[in-house]
Amino acid sequence: MTNYLLIYRADPAAMAAMPEPTPEQGAEMMNAWNAWAERAGDAIVNFGDPTAPVSPGADPTVGGYSLLQADSYDEIAALLDGHPHTAMGGTIDVYETQPVVMG
């Protein structure tokens, strides 16, 4: 199996302009993420967390990450179909991790 790093991106200005979700909307968003996590199942190595830039020059469009595993990128692409982050207007960059061989 190969690990894939998902980087969640969104336009910071667009995100800041969005109104604060109502409790019902917040619950709906969490339900969408939970449904995706259930569908992804064992492919999820690390569900991840939101991120915030702190170093000079850090990319402010990066808003979070997940780490998944699969036999191919095609499997990852299928898991990303209908992903809640893209449904909210964001994009997802996918990177295959490359193991470091010591020795």
C-alpha positions in Angstrom: 0.0 0.0 0.0 1.1 3.5 -0.7 0.4 6.5 1.5 -1.1 9.7 0.0 -1.0 13.1 1.6 -4.1 15.2 1.0 -3.6 19.0 1.3 -6.9 20.9 1.6 -6.8 24.3 0.0 -9.2 27.2 0.0 -9.1 30.9 -0.8 -8.6 32.7 2.5 -10.5 35.8 1.4 -13.5 33.7 0.3 -13.4 31.7 3.5 -13.3 34.9 5.6 -16.2 36.4 3.6 -18.4 33.3 4.4 -20.9 33.9 7.2 -20.5 31.9 10.4 -22.6 28.7 9.9 -25.7 28.2 12.0 -25.5 25.2 14.4 -27.6 23.3 11.9 -25.3 24.1 9.1 -22.3 23.2 11.2 -23.9 19.9 12.1 -24.6 19.3 8.4 -20.9 19.9 7.5 -19.7 17.6 10.2 -22.2 14.9 9.0 -20.8 15.3 5.5 -17.2 14.8 6.8 -18.2 11.8 8.9 -20.0 10.2 5.9 -16.9 10.7 3.8 -14.7 9.2 6.6 -17.1 6.2 6.8 -16.9 5.7 3.1 -13.1 6.0 3.1 -12.9 3.5 6.0 -9.5 1.8 6.4 -8.0 4.0 3.7 -7.7 6.7 6.4 -4.3 6.5 8.1 -4.7 9.9 9.8 -7.9 11.9 9.4 -5.8 15.1 9.9 -6.6 18.5 11.3 -7.2 22.0 10.2 -4.0 24.1 9.8 -3.0 27.7 10.1 0.1 29.4 8.6 2.6 30.6 11.2 5.9 30.9 9.4 6.8 33.8 7.1 5.9 32.9 3.6 3.7 29.9 4.5 0.9 29.3 2.0 -2.3 30.7 3.5 -4.5 28.6 1.1 -3.5 25.4 3.0 -6.2 24.8 5.5 -5.7 21.2 6.5 -4.5 17.7 5.6 -5.3 14.0 5.7 -3.2 10.9 5.2 -4.7 8.0 3.3 -3.4 4.7 2.0 -4.4 2.9 -1.2 -3.0 0.6 -3.9 -3.2 3.4 -6.5 -3.9 7.0 -7.1 -7.1 5.9 -8.9 -8.4 4.5 -5.6 -7.7 7.8 -3.9 -9.4 9.8 -6.7 -12.5 7.6 -6.3 -12.5 8.4 -2.6 -12.3 12.1 -3.3 -15.3 12.0 -5.6 -18.0 14.1 -3.7 -15.5 15.0 -0.9 -17.1 17.6 1.5 -14.1 20.0 1.1 -14.5 20.2 -2.7 -18.3 20.5 -2.2 -17.6 23.6 -0.2 -15.6 25.1 -3.0 -12.1 24.1 -1.9 -9.5 22.0 -3.8 -7.4 19.0 -2.7 -3.8 18.4 -3.7 -2.7 14.8 -3.5 0.9 13.8 -3.0 2.3 10.2 -2.9 4.6 9.9 0.0 8.1 8.5 -0.8 9.6 6.3 1.9 13.2 7.2 2.8 15.5 4.2 2.6 18.3 4.5 5.2 21.4 2.6 4.8 
